[in-house]
Amino acid sequence: MTFLSIIIPFDTVERYLKDCLDSLSEQNIDDSEIILILNGEMEDVTDLLKQYDNLNIITKSFPERLGVSKARNEALDIAQGDYIYFIDSDDYLYEDALDKLVKKAKETNADFINGERYSTPFIKERFGETFEEGKRLPLLQEDFTDVHYSMELLVGRKTNRKEILSVLHSLIKRDKIGDVRFDENERYFSDYYFITSIIDNLNSLIGVENSLYAKRARDDPINLTSLNQEPLDDPFLEYSQAYYNVLDVIDKLNENPQDKYNDLKEEMARSFITYYFRVFSPNFLSSPDENWRGANYPVMQKISKDFNMDGYSFLEKREIKALQNNDIKKLKRYIKFRINLKKTKRILRKRWRFKTFIYFRHYNRKPINKKQFIFESFLGKFYSDSPKYIYEYLYENFSDEFDFVWVINDKSVKIPGNPKKVKRFSLEYYKELARSKYWVVNGRQASRLHKRDSQVIISTWHGTPIKKLGLDIGNVYTRDPNIKKSYIKVAKEWDYLISPNHYTTEILKSAFGYEGKILETGYPRNDILYNATESDVKKIKEDLNLPHDKKIILYAPTWRDDEYYDAAQMHFELKLNLEQMQKAVGDEYILLVRTHYFVSDRLDLGPYKGFAYDVSKYDDIAELYLISDMLITDYSSVFFDFANLKRPILYYTYDLDKYENVLRGFYIDIHSEVPGPLLKTTDEVIDSIKNIDSIKEEYQEKYDAFYERFCSIEDGNASKRIIDEIRK
């Protein structure tokens, strides 16, 4: 006899399904079956399913996409369990969430047992961070009856509003479901129909505390949109109609009143109060869509008659009273006061919010200086990269036509032409951004900013991609799980995106969801590699106080997504054995170590004085390329630029399997396409350095092909081509 049938509809995405099945395999449920409906699948999951021998998985495949409702109905027709449990393939369970529901079902034989659904953007491995530092306020079951607590969880006010009355994370007796099925014509609110159709059959309902279901907010709202992320044609009217449909059912049931119906009606009304304060009222006040003040308003007013305002503040009660009485003048005044009060509190809690407020409300209303450029490189940490070379070209050729501002956190940095300098996120920074006609950046501008229509953003980006970027990344391991949405938001504001080759052009389009203008000109930051003189190279060495009698190796590794302190604050541990390297090659070479600008660790190279030099804070890595005889890197894009010099490249890829298969993945076949050997140990690195001439000969043909594919546009004139295009 099967105790539990777990129903999962699936069409995409395999990595999400893996999280789902991993979480189920961690539960201790033996007498269960998993019915996986392969619902017009767009990915082959055969190999994935082979990993779950401990699960009793029954698959049923359909060539076409059925939709969630029909897929669930197909599974219900073959389910054999005493209880039915629904989980979506992009969601997962926290710890022993399902075990707790099953335990309660076996103890009580209740008809309906449910837990809490929790909306999250986190992947499974990082979901626990949601509850750090008191971020989760647990519901306390002792404040409710079993039925009321179950209804509280069923309505699920912590999840996306479309999840109200969801069947997810609920054990339901199969004989109480009977012949009831999901409405296959209802795309968004089919759960409403299903729940209200079976609720009269349920005699006992129990909510279980601390049984957590992770309702995933998909991390790519463009390519992997979930049903909950799809825009509705008229979200308010569709939502309110679903609300009324539920109330109609409840009113019919209340002819034979039971606590559960009143509890459900109360929770539905409470959910709509939350919706009113969070969604409806700000749209009513200021949305350009007149429907919020037109067709939507009387519907909201009617629904407000059901509101029980116990527990709400005096002002909130007055606001709802104005809505119920159709006193629009008072209603607008109350809404404006509440929203402004909330904004003021938020601004006062964080200094950056105050500055952003000044930026939007004051600076962004001032005239734009049509002659002004503002430049930023690597978050204001350096005077470097493509913005540097675009600036220097403009300064040398058009200094009498334009005004220049540099975002630089260390104002003592010397910049030719003495442009105005501002520290990133200072008030002066916001002021100059707001008045600059042109922004030149080499990364993502801060998402808190918003350019005006007449402003122009030139994004140079900062490398030919080898590792997956933006929307092309699979699971997000960085500190910020919403980073993909940030990529989309900032890229929409770019007017020009600079690319060094066709390969990069196609990737940047995909990674950023970018549909704007791409200038395939080469990278300005590589102009110096073609234009520098011997005296330039000599001066760089002198500025760094480097010995002139030794060859130079540049070691420039990238950062790892899962090694972080915070967003853009990465941890890095040096894996090369410098003591071993110094003994082996120190007589002939010195080593320059350059970590990624995200890395916040300070390297302790004191024991290797005279051999190893930390150049992580040196402004311009292109100048380090010029003085280096050889490059050691891993998955950083630096080797694409260094290849312009046609000097040897070694790849120290000690964690290749993890980086390739777990953290990021690559756009190229790193095993066959890079112009140098993949090395796993310090011994292998040393051996390659000692035999660098034979390495060069071995990889010469591959190097030539690599250069032609990735570097052939570069000729020292990228900055000129970009400015010529923009000046048109």
PERA-V258158 format. One record per helix or strand. SS is the DSSP state (H for helix, E for strand). FROM is the first residue (numbers start at 0). TO is the last residue. If there is no record, write none. Layout:
# PERA-V258158
ss:SS from:FROM to:TO
ss:SS from:FROM to:TO
This chain:
# PERA-V258158
ss:E from:3 to:9
ss:H from:13 to:24
ss:E from:31 to:38
ss:H from:45 to:48
ss:E from:56 to:61
ss:H from:67 to:77
ss:E from:82 to:85
ss:E from:91 to:92
ss:H from:96 to:107
ss:E from:111 to:119
ss:H from:123 to:133
ss:H from:140 to:142
ss:H from:145 to:154
ss:H from:160 to:162
ss:E from:167 to:167
ss:E from:169 to:172
ss:H from:173 to:176
ss:H from:189 to:200
ss:E from:204 to:215
ss:H from:226 to:228
ss:H from:234 to:255
ss:H from:258 to:285
ss:H from:289 to:291
ss:H from:294 to:303
ss:H from:313 to:323
ss:H from:327 to:348
ss:H from:350 to:360
ss:H from:362 to:364
ss:E from:368 to:375
ss:H from:377 to:379
ss:H from:384 to:397
ss:E from:402 to:406
ss:E from:419 to:421
ss:H from:426 to:434
ss:E from:435 to:440
ss:E from:455 to:458
ss:E from:466 to:466
ss:H from:469 to:471
ss:H from:482 to:490
ss:E from:495 to:498
ss:H from:501 to:511
ss:E from:516 to:519
ss:H from:523 to:530
ss:H from:533 to:542
ss:E from:550 to:555
ss:E from:563 to:565
ss:E from:568 to:569
ss:H from:577 to:584
ss:E from:588 to:592
ss:E from:598 to:598
ss:H from:605 to:607
ss:E from:611 to:613
ss:H from:620 to:626
ss:E from:629 to:632
ss:H from:637 to:644
ss:E from:647 to:651
ss:H from:655 to:662
ss:E from:665 to:665
ss:H from:669 to:672
ss:E from:677 to:678
ss:H from:681 to:689
ss:H from:691 to:709
ss:H from:717 to:726
